[in-house]
């Protein structure tokens, strides 16, 4: 019998979520045959079998988080009959399967705990808590662990980590909750709210895969960066007219021209005056990294969930180049064909719900970026112009900012600058003169 363990699938990756199985118990598998998809903090990877044989047992079901070097699959290398095993839906993945190994030499507990060359005896190591983290040092942990710590109300930086490089594991978190956290006074403990019993007609949907990653990222963004949203409205009359006049030229080149390229080029001008908006946070060192290139992500709704493909080097591309690239990468993203490097490296994000009909929203930051722009519906409504009530196409801008590094006054001035350009979009061509 061969036990295949989850291999190391990336630097610093200590666990992954099972997205799907490509095999089942009882099937024959060949060497290098894909057996499952594993989603990590960095990417979704396909795991292949290192040996050929008959599948005896699969460890875990889609949605389970399994640690590196934990049992993933058991193979009968002789290709013989399959031993009776519980269905995959009932296999828990609580702890890694221990490797078979000869027992270590017998030592006294005192010597085993203090011998530097060999490290602590396993019996002692199992009882020794990990060393405390130095004051002010940030904790290393996967998004899943951070999400669990947040849901429990635990300050992760206080939890000692026993994983590689001091990384906090689920076991560390559980141990810390049980042994180290002070108990809150009974009068201050909030009641635990549950979903209640599942009744006839209800449907329980397990949150797994991309939906879980989106959830963890949103919670992390909201709890890490203090958000604030600044809303302003603009008269889009000239923008609408300019787009309408350029649309035939774009169509002649096989390009559909939306408002996004105009907004992106306007942002390039705004970032020259307000460069800290085109930036990302280095949380580990608490540094703001102001980017030289403008790489704008476009929040894209897909059948699989929300993805953010990134248009690189916006400052160097024309309106029609941007329009063509936006159409191409967002379409391939919806089809699941976008490359990994096309979904990373952003410095700023645009999210637009105008085509659905929203007037304005409060976007959540796409961390580690420090600003995101919400574009909303252009709608005709009466406004006062020079003492007269006229009908104009109006649009709300609703960007959100990381208040740790972007002050309210800076945000307001930046939005005003963006508004001024979009209300007089001929300014976009000033650099060409």
C-alpha positions as CSV (number, residue, x, y, z in Angstrom):
1,X,0.0,0.0,0.0
2,X,1.3,3.4,-1.0
3,X,0.2,6.6,0.9
4,X,0.6,9.7,-1.3
5,X,0.9,12.9,0.7
6,X,0.1,16.4,-0.4
7,X,3.5,17.6,-1.8
8,X,5.0,21.1,-1.3
9,X,3.3,23.2,-3.9
10,X,4.8,26.6,-3.4
11,X,7.2,28.5,-1.2
12,X,5.6,29.3,2.1
13,X,2.4,27.3,1.2
14,X,1.5,25.0,4.2
15,X,-2.0,23.9,3.3
16,X,-4.5,23.9,0.4
17,X,-8.2,23.5,-0.2
18,X,-9.4,20.5,-2.2
19,X,-11.4,22.0,-5.1
20,X,-12.3,18.8,-6.9
21,X,-11.3,15.1,-7.3
22,X,-10.6,13.8,-10.8
23,X,-10.6,10.1,-9.6
24,X,-12.7,7.9,-7.3
25,X,-12.0,4.9,-5.1
26,X,-11.7,1.7,-7.1
27,X,-10.3,3.4,-10.2
28,X,-6.9,2.6,-11.7
29,X,-4.6,5.6,-12.0
30,X,-1.4,6.0,-14.1
31,X,1.8,7.8,-13.3
32,X,1.4,11.6,-13.8
33,X,-2.4,11.3,-14.1
34,X,-4.1,14.3,-12.6
35,X,-6.0,13.2,-9.4
36,X,-7.3,16.5,-8.0
37,X,-7.2,20.3,-7.9
38,X,-5.8,22.1,-4.9
39,X,-6.4,25.8,-4.2
40,X,-3.7,27.6,-2.2
41,X,-3.3,31.2,-1.2
42,X,-1.5,31.8,-4.5
43,X,-3.0,29.7,-7.2
44,X,-5.1,26.6,-8.1
45,X,-2.8,23.7,-9.0
46,X,-3.4,20.3,-10.4
47,X,-1.9,17.4,-8.4
48,X,-0.7,14.3,-10.3
49,X,-0.1,10.8,-9.1
50,X,3.6,9.8,-8.7
51,X,2.8,6.1,-9.1
52,X,0.3,3.8,-10.9
53,X,-2.1,1.6,-9.0
54,X,-5.7,1.2,-7.9
55,X,-7.2,3.9,-5.6
56,X,-8.1,2.5,-2.2
57,X,-9.0,5.6,-0.4
58,X,-9.2,9.4,-0.9
59,X,-8.6,11.7,2.0
60,X,-11.0,14.6,2.1
61,X,-13.8,16.1,0.1
62,X,-14.1,19.3,-1.9
63,X,-13.9,22.2,0.6
64,X,-11.6,20.4,3.1
65,X,-8.4,22.1,3.9
66,X,-5.5,19.7,4.0
67,X,-1.9,20.4,5.2
68,X,1.2,19.8,3.2
69,X,2.6,16.3,3.9
70,X,-0.8,15.0,5.0
71,X,-2.3,11.9,3.4
72,X,-4.1,12.7,0.2
73,X,-4.6,9.3,-1.5
74,X,-3.9,5.6,-0.8
75,X,-2.9,3.3,-3.7
76,X,-2.7,-0.4,-4.0
77,X,0.4,-0.7,-6.2
78,X,-0.4,-4.3,-7.1
79,X,-3.6,-3.2,-8.8
80,X,-5.5,-5.7,-6.8
81,X,-8.9,-5.5,-5.1
82,X,-9.9,-2.4,-3.2
83,X,-10.4,-2.7,0.6
84,X,-13.7,-1.5,1.9
85,X,-13.3,2.2,2.8
86,X,-15.8,4.9,3.9
87,X,-17.2,7.1,1.2
88,X,-15.1,10.2,0.4
89,X,-17.9,12.4,1.8
90,X,-17.3,11.0,5.3
91,X,-13.5,11.2,5.5
92,X,-12.4,13.8,7.9
93,X,-9.2,15.8,7.3
94,X,-8.5,17.0,10.8
95,X,-4.8,16.3,11.2
96,X,-2.0,15.2,9.0
97,X,-1.4,11.4,8.8
98,X,1.8,10.6,10.6
99,X,4.6,9.0,8.6
100,X,5.6,5.5,9.6
101,X,9.1,5.7,11.2
102,X,11.2,3.7,13.6
103,X,11.0,4.9,17.2
104,X,13.7,7.4,18.2
105,X,16.5,6.3,20.6
106,X,15.3,6.3,24.2
107,X,16.5,9.4,26.1
108,X,15.6,11.0,29.3
109,X,13.0,13.7,29.0
110,X,15.4,16.3,30.3
111,X,18.1,15.4,27.7
112,X,15.6,15.1,24.9
113,X,14.2,18.5,25.5
114,X,17.6,20.3,25.6
115,X,19.8,18.5,23.0
116,X,20.3,21.0,20.2
117,X,21.5,18.6,17.5
118,X,18.5,16.3,17.6
119,X,15.8,18.6,18.8
120,X,13.2,17.7,21.4
121,X,12.0,14.2,21.7
122,X,8.6,13.9,20.0
123,X,6.9,13.1,23.3
124,X,8.3,16.3,24.7
125,X,7.8,18.4,21.5
126,X,4.1,17.5,21.5
127,X,3.8,19.1,24.9
128,X,6.1,22.1,24.5
129,X,4.3,25.2,23.4
130,X,5.9,27.2,20.5
131,X,8.1,30.1,21.7
132,X,6.3,33.5,22.0
133,X,6.6,35.9,19.1
134,X,8.8,39.0,19.7
135,X,6.8,42.1,20.5
136,X,5.8,44.0,17.4
137,X,6.5,41.2,15.0
138,X,3.6,40.3,12.6
139,X,2.3,36.8,12.5
140,X,2.6,34.6,9.4
141,X,-0.5,32.6,8.6
142,X,-2.6,31.4,5.7
143,X,-5.9,33.3,4.8
144,X,-7.9,30.4,6.2
145,X,-6.2,30.6,9.6
146,X,-6.5,34.4,9.6
147,X,-10.2,34.1,8.8
148,X,-10.7,31.6,11.6
149,X,-8.8,33.8,14.1
150,X,-11.0,36.7,13.1
151,X,-14.2,34.8,13.5
152,X,-13.0,33.8,17.0
153,X,-12.0,37.3,17.9
154,X,-8.4,36.3,18.4
155,X,-5.6,38.8,17.7
156,X,-3.4,36.6,15.5
157,X,-0.1,38.5,16.3
158,X,-0.3,37.3,19.9
159,X,-0.5,33.6,18.9
160,X,2.9,31.7,18.9
161,X,3.5,29.8,15.7
162,X,4.9,26.3,15.5
163,X,4.9,26.0,11.7
164,X,7.7,26.6,9.2
165,X,9.3,30.0,9.9
166,X,7.0,30.6,12.9
167,X,3.8,30.4,10.8
168,X,0.6,30.1,12.9
169,X,-1.3,26.8,12.2
170,X,-4.8,25.8,13.0
171,X,-3.5,23.7,15.9
172,X,-1.7,26.7,17.3
173,X,-4.9,28.8,17.1
174,X,-6.9,26.1,18.8
175,X,-4.4,25.6,21.6
176,X,-4.1,29.4,22.1
177,X,-7.9,29.7,22.5
178,X,-8.1,26.9,25.0
179,X,-5.0,27.7,27.1
180,X,-4.0,31.3,26.7
181,X,-6.9,33.6,26.1
182,X,-8.4,35.2,29.2
183,X,-12.0,34.4,29.8
184,X,-14.3,37.4,29.3
185,X,-16.7,38.2,32.1
186,X,-20.0,36.4,31.7
187,X,-21.9,39.6,31.5
188,X,-19.8,40.8,28.5
189,X,-20.0,37.6,26.5
190,X,-22.2,38.0,23.5
191,X,-24.7,35.2,22.8
192,X,-23.8,32.8,20.1
193,X,-26.1,33.2,17.1
194,X,-26.6,30.1,15.0
195,X,-28.4,29.5,11.8
196,X,-30.9,27.2,13.5
197,X,-32.2,23.8,12.3
198,X,-32.4,23.0,8.6
199,X,-36.1,22.6,7.8
200,X,-37.8,20.9,4.9
201,X,-37.4,23.0,1.7
202,X,-34.1,24.5,2.9
203,X,-30.9,24.0,1.0
204,X,-27.4,23.9,2.6
205,X,-24.7,25.2,0.3
206,X,-21.1,24.5,1.3
207,X,-18.9,27.5,0.7
208,X,-15.8,26.2,-1.0
209,X,-13.2,27.0,-3.6
210,X,-13.1,30.5,-5.1
211,X,-16.2,31.6,-3.1
212,X,-14.3,30.8,0.1
213,X,-11.2,32.6,-1.1
214,X,-13.3,35.7,-2.0
215,X,-14.8,35.6,1.5
216,X,-11.5,35.3,3.2
217,X,-10.0,38.1,1.1
218,X,-13.0,40.4,1.8
219,X,-12.8,39.8,5.5
220,X,-9.1,40.4,5.6
221,X,-9.4,43.6,3.6
222,X,-12.2,45.0,5.8
223,X,-10.4,44.1,9.1
224,X,-6.9,45.2,8.0
225,X,-7.6,48.5,6.3
226,X,-10.0,51.1,7.7
227,X,-12.2,52.0,4.8
228,X,-13.8,55.2,3.9
229,X,-15.8,56.1,0.8
230,X,-16.0,59.5,-0.8
231,X,-18.9,60.1,-3.2
232,X,-19.1,62.8,-5.9
233,X,-21.1,63.2,-9.0
234,X,-20.1,64.5,-12.4
235,X,-21.9,65.8,-15.5
236,X,-21.0,63.2,-18.2
237,X,-22.4,65.2,-21.1
238,X,-19.0,65.7,-22.9
239,X,-17.8,62.2,-22.0
240,X,-20.9,60.7,-23.6
241,X,-20.5,62.9,-26.7
242,X,-16.8,62.0,-27.0
243,X,-17.3,58.3,-26.7
244,X,-20.2,58.5,-29.3
245,X,-18.0,60.4,-31.7
246,X,-15.1,57.9,-31.4
247,X,-17.3,54.7,-31.4
248,X,-17.4,54.4,-35.2
249,X,-13.6,54.6,-35.5
250,X,-13.3,51.9,-32.8
251,X,-15.8,49.7,-34.5
252,X,-13.9,50.1,-37.8
253,X,-10.9,48.5,-36.0
254,X,-13.0,45.8,-34.5
255,X,-13.1,47.3,-31.0
256,X,-16.1,48.1,-28.8
257,X,-15.3,51.4,-27.0
258,X,-16.7,51.6,-23.5
259,X,-16.2,54.4,-20.9
260,X,-13.5,52.4,-19.0
261,X,-10.6,53.5,-21.3
262,X,-11.4,57.1,-20.7
263,X,-11.6,56.7,-17.0
264,X,-8.3,54.7,-17.0
265,X,-6.4,57.4,-18.9
266,X,-7.9,60.1,-16.6
267,X,-6.6,58.1,-13.6
268,X,-3.1,58.2,-15.1
269,X,-3.2,62.0,-15.0
270,X,-4.7,62.0,-11.5
271,X,-1.9,59.7,-10.2
272,X,0.7,62.2,-11.4
273,X,-0.6,64.7,-8.9
274,X,-1.7,62.1,-6.3
275,X,0.8,59.2,-6.6
276,X,0.0,57.6,-3.3
277,X,-3.3,56.3,-4.7
278,X,-1.4,54.2,-7.2
279,X,0.2,52.1,-4.5
280,X,0.2,48.9,-2.4
281,X,0.8,48.2,1.2
282,X,3.6,46.0,2.4
283,X,1.9,44.7,5.6
284,X,4.9,42.8,6.8
285,X,7.0,45.9,7.0
286,X,4.2,48.4,7.2
287,X,5.5,50.3,4.1
288,X,3.6,52.0,1.4
289,X,5.0,51.1,-2.0
290,X,4.2,53.7,-4.6
291,X,4.2,52.1,-8.0
292,X,5.8,53.7,-11.1
293,X,3.6,51.9,-13.6
294,X,-0.2,52.1,-13.7
295,X,-1.6,48.6,-13.6
296,X,-5.4,48.8,-13.3
297,X,-7.6,45.8,-12.3
298,X,-11.1,45.5,-13.7
299,X,-13.5,43.7,-11.3
300,X,-15.1,41.1,-13.5
301,X,-18.2,39.0,-12.7
302,X,-17.8,35.4,-14.0
303,X,-19.8,32.2,-13.6
304,X,-17.1,31.0,-11.2
305,X,-17.1,34.2,-9.1
306,X,-15.4,37.6,-9.0
307,X,-12.0,37.9,-10.7
308,X,-9.9,41.0,-11.3
309,X,-7.8,40.8,-14.5
310,X,-5.2,43.5,-14.7
311,X,-4.4,45.9,-17.6
312,X,-0.7,46.6,-17.3
313,X,1.1,49.8,-18.3
314,X,-2.0,51.8,-18.8
315,X,0.1,55.0,-19.1
316,X,1.7,53.7,-22.3
317,X,-1.4,52.7,-24.2
318,X,-4.0,54.5,-26.3
319,X,-7.7,54.5,-25.8
320,X,-8.3,52.0,-28.5
321,X,-5.5,49.7,-27.3
322,X,-7.0,49.8,-23.8
323,X,-10.5,49.1,-25.2
324,X,-9.2,46.1,-27.1
325,X,-7.2,44.7,-24.2
326,X,-10.1,45.1,-21.7
327,X,-12.5,43.3,-24.0
328,X,-10.0,40.5,-24.6
329,X,-8.9,39.8,-21.0
330,X,-12.3,40.1,-19.4
331,X,-13.8,37.7,-22.0
332,X,-11.0,35.2,-21.4
333,X,-11.5,35.6,-17.6
334,X,-15.2,34.8,-17.9
335,X,-14.2,31.7,-19.9
336,X,-11.6,30.6,-17.3
337,X,-8.8,31.1,-19.8
338,X,-6.9,34.1,-18.3
339,X,-3.3,33.5,-17.3
340,X,-2.2,33.8,-13.7
341,X,0.0,36.8,-14.4
342,X,-3.0,38.5,-15.9
343,X,-4.8,38.3,-12.6
344,X,-2.0,39.8,-10.5
345,X,0.2,42.8,-10.2
346,X,-2.5,45.5,-9.9
347,X,-1.9,48.9,-8.4
348,X,-5.5,50.2,-8.5
349,X,-8.9,48.6,-9.2
350,X,-12.1,49.8,-10.9
351,X,-15.4,48.2,-10.2
352,X,-18.4,49.1,-12.2
353,X,-22.0,48.2,-11.6
354,X,-23.5,50.9,-13.8
355,X,-24.6,48.4,-16.5
356,X,-26.7,46.7,-13.8
357,X,-28.3,49.9,-12.7
358,X,-26.8,50.9,-9.4
359,X,-26.4,54.6,-8.6
360,X,-23.5,54.3,-6.2
361,X,-21.9,51.7,-3.9
362,X,-19.1,51.4,-1.3
363,X,-16.5,49.1,-2.7
364,X,-14.2,47.0,-0.5
365,X,-10.5,47.5,-1.2
366,X,-8.6,44.9,-3.3
367,X,-5.8,44.7,-0.8
368,X,-2.9,45.2,-0.8
369,X,-4.0,48.1,-3.0
370,X,-5.0,51.3,-1.1
371,X,-7.7,52.7,-3.3
372,X,-10.6,51.4,-5.5
373,X,-12.9,53.3,-7.8
374,X,-16.6,52.6,-8.0
375,X,-18.2,53.6,-11.3
376,X,-21.9,53.8,-11.4
377,X,-24.8,54.2,-13.8
378,X,-24.9,57.2,-16.1
379,X,-28.5,58.4,-15.8
380,X,-30.5,61.4,-17.1
381,X,-31.9,63.7,-14.4
382,X,-32.7,67.3,-14.0
383,X,-29.9,69.6,-12.7
384,X,-29.5,73.3,-12.2
385,X,-27.1,74.9,-14.8
386,X,-26.7,78.7,-14.8
387,X,-30.0,79.1,-13.0
388,X,-31.9,76.9,-15.4
389,X,-33.2,73.3,-14.8
390,X,-31.9,71.1,-17.6
391,X,-31.6,67.3,-18.2
392,X,-28.1,66.0,-18.1
393,X,-26.4,62.6,-18.0
394,X,-25.1,62.4,-14.5
395,X,-22.9,59.8,-12.8
396,X,-21.7,59.1,-9.3
397,X,-18.1,58.3,-8.5
398,X,-17.8,56.3,-5.3
399,X,-14.1,55.4,-4.5
400,X,-13.0,53.8,-1.3
401,X,-9.6,54.4,0.4
402,X,-7.3,52.9,3.0
403,X,-7.5,55.6,5.7
404,X,-4.2,54.5,7.2
405,X,-2.3,56.1,4.3
406,X,-4.9,58.2,2.4
407,X,-6.3,61.2,4.3
408,X,-9.8,62.4,3.6
409,X,-8.6,65.7,2.1
410,X,-6.2,63.9,-0.3
411,X,-9.0,61.6,-1.4
412,X,-11.4,64.5,-1.9
413,X,-8.9,66.5,-4.0
414,X,-8.1,63.4,-6.1
415,X,-11.7,62.7,-6.8
416,X,-12.3,66.4,-7.7
417,X,-9.3,66.2,-10.2
418,X,-10.8,63.0,-11.7
419,X,-14.2,64.7,-12.0
420,X,-12.7,67.7,-13.7
421,X,-11.0,65.6,-16.4
422,X,-14.0,63.4,-17.1
423,X,-16.2,66.5,-17.4
424,X,-13.8,67.9,-19.9
425,X,-12.3,64.8,-21.5
426,X,-10.5,66.7,-24.2
427,X,-7.8,67.1,-21.6
428,X,-6.9,63.5,-22.1
429,X,-5.4,64.4,-25.5
430,X,-3.2,67.3,-24.1
431,X,-0.2,65.0,-23.8
432,X,-0.4,64.3,-27.5
433,X,-0.1,67.9,-28.6
